[in-house]
């Protein structure tokens, strides 16, 4: 009697195993060298570069500066004019805003850390004396 029950259990187990083929999407893609979680490198770069950037101007005791935020985190805090010797703030909020927009564009292009040249500062009307 025990042998009959054992044989029935074995048959049920074997028949259930063969009834459902074990084929998952991950397995079939692995045969092609791709997994579901893989992302192409170009897509990762686009995703990184298309992240949300925001600029804010801030007033301080010297004048104006700016902050650049990316995905809710501050990545640049510039309280004075970059590329100029000494500590000099922007004289107007508009100048600080224009400078921040240049830096934002560079970050979105994947340039980090971004820099500003004297020519860029002159192009937005910053007096660099």
Buried (B, 14 or more C-beta within 10 A) or exposed (E): EEEEEEEEEEEEEEEEEEEEEEEEEEEEEEEEEEEEEEEEEEEEEEEEEEEEBEBBBBEEEBBBBBBBBBEEEEBBEBBBBBBBEEEBBBBBBEBBBBBBBBBBEBBBEEEEEBEBEEEBBEEBEBEEE
